[in-house]
Amino acid sequence: MNTSQKEKRTLTDYQLRVLQIAAGVFAAAALIISLFLPQLLKLEQDNLLNYGFVVIFLAIMLGRRAVENKYRLRLSLFSLSLMLGVLAGIIIFVINMFQTDESVKLDEPVKILITAAMILALLAGIVIPAVRYFKRKEKGTLLPIRLPLPEEDEKKELAREDVSDGPLSLEQKIAAMERELENKNNDENNQRN
């Protein structure tokens, strides 16, 4: 096969959304496990595994930024699923604490109200973004996951500047002068060659 016939396979927006949700849930699970692990293993205060949460959190945030820059993607869905996953882990942690820790001296109705409020916050965190997503999808205003290339942004900006009907702003005048100078320099270079 010729290289021109080979097509670069890319994921669709839907597949990228599913992948972001799965990665966010996985990252949240890793964070929650890193929180529970020292307690389950009954480690001492100065053990390095106690800092596993910080290391995993930094790895997730730096990895997220690297993926956004390298593949030019919006990872807002990843962040949302990560936050909701951490909230779910906190709910599990609080319920576990209410069940096992006897130093928590709260009445049962108060424990139930705290747990219910946290679960409602989790459900609101799921339902509100889902409703917004389906409204945007229905209106056709859904933002693409892939960010446009910088060249495309410059072309669009130049097209917008050329289309303006009113007086030019100072920035537009400077940009027009810079383009003129570049064109003159290019013409002089071409004539010399």
SVG drawing of the C-alpha trace seen along z (x, -y; Angstrom):
<svg xmlns="http://www.w3.org/2000/svg" viewBox="-32 -54 52 58">
<polyline fill="none" stroke="black" stroke-width="0.4" points="0.0,0.0 1.2,-3.5 1.5,-5.9 -1.1,-8.1 -3.5,-5.3 -2.9,-4.6 -5.3,-6.6 -4.4,-7.6 -6.9,-6.0 -8.3,-8.3 -10.9,-7.9 -14.2,-9.5 -15.4,-12.2 -17.7,-9.6 -14.9,-7.1 -12.7,-9.9 -15.5,-10.8 -15.9,-7.2 -12.1,-6.9 -11.9,-10.1 -14.6,-8.8 -12.9,-5.4 -9.5,-7.1 -11.0,-9.5 -12.6,-6.6 -9.4,-4.7 -7.4,-7.7 -9.9,-8.3 -9.7,-4.7 -5.9,-4.9 -6.2,-8.0 -8.8,-6.4 -6.7,-3.3 -3.7,-5.4 -5.7,-7.0 -7.0,-3.7 -3.8,-1.7 -1.8,-3.1 -4.8,-2.7 -5.3,0.9 -1.7,1.8 -1.4,0.0 1.7,-1.8 3.8,-4.0 3.7,-7.8 7.1,-8.1 6.5,-5.4 6.8,-6.6 3.6,-4.9 1.8,-7.5 2.7,-10.0 1.4,-7.8 -1.6,-10.0 0.5,-13.1 2.7,-11.2 -0.3,-9.7 -2.1,-13.1 1.0,-14.8 1.4,-12.0 -2.3,-12.4 -2.1,-16.1 1.2,-16.2 0.0,-13.3 -3.2,-15.1 -1.4,-18.3 1.0,-16.3 -1.9,-14.5 -3.7,-17.8 -0.6,-19.4 0.6,-16.4 -2.8,-15.3 -4.5,-18.7 -7.6,-17.4 -10.0,-19.0 -9.9,-16.7 -12.7,-18.4 -14.7,-15.2 -11.7,-13.4 -11.5,-16.0 -15.2,-15.8 -15.1,-12.0 -12.0,-12.2 -13.7,-14.6 -16.9,-12.6 -14.8,-9.4 -12.9,-11.0 -16.2,-12.2 -17.6,-8.7 -14.4,-7.5 -14.9,-10.1 -18.5,-8.9 -17.2,-5.3 -14.6,-6.5 -17.1,-8.5 -19.6,-5.6 -16.7,-3.2 -15.7,-5.7 -19.2,-5.9 -19.4,-2.1 -16.0,-1.3 -14.7,-4.4 -16.2,-4.6 -14.6,-8.0 -17.2,-9.6 -19.9,-10.4 -22.8,-11.4 -26.4,-10.3 -27.6,-7.9 -30.0,-10.4 -27.1,-12.9 -24.9,-10.2 -27.7,-9.4 -28.2,-13.0 -24.5,-13.6 -24.3,-10.5 -27.5,-11.4 -26.3,-15.0 -23.0,-13.6 -24.8,-11.1 -27.1,-13.9 -24.1,-16.0 -22.6,-13.1 -25.9,-12.6 -26.1,-16.3 -22.5,-16.2 -23.5,-13.5 -27.0,-14.7 -26.3,-18.4 -23.4,-17.9 -25.3,-15.2 -28.3,-17.4 -26.0,-20.2 -24.3,-17.8 -27.6,-16.6 -28.9,-20.1 -25.8,-21.2 -25.9,-18.1 -29.5,-18.8 -28.7,-22.5 -25.6,-21.5 -23.4,-23.7 -21.3,-20.9 -17.6,-21.8 -15.3,-19.4 -12.9,-17.4 -10.0,-18.1 -8.5,-21.5 -7.9,-23.2 -4.3,-23.4 -2.6,-26.8 -2.3,-27.3 -6.0,-27.0 -6.5,-29.5 -4.2,-32.0 -6.0,-31.6 -9.4,-32.1 -8.0,-35.2 -6.7,-36.6 -10.0,-36.0 -11.8,-37.7 -9.5,-40.7 -10.1,-41.0 -13.8,-40.8 -14.2,-43.6 -16.3,-46.4 -15.6,-49.1 -12.5,-51.1 -9.4,-49.0 -8.3,-48.8 -4.7,-49.5 -3.9,-45.7 -5.4,-45.1 -3.4,-48.0 -0.2,-46.6 -1.0,-43.1 -1.7,-44.6 1.7,-46.5 3.5,-43.3 1.9,-41.3 2.9,-44.1 6.5,-44.0 6.6,-40.2 5.2,-40.3 7.8,-42.9 10.6,-40.9 9.4,-37.8 9.2,-39.6 12.7,-41.0 14.1,-37.6 12.3,-36.0 13.7,-38.7 17.3,-38.2 17.0,-34.4"/>
</svg>
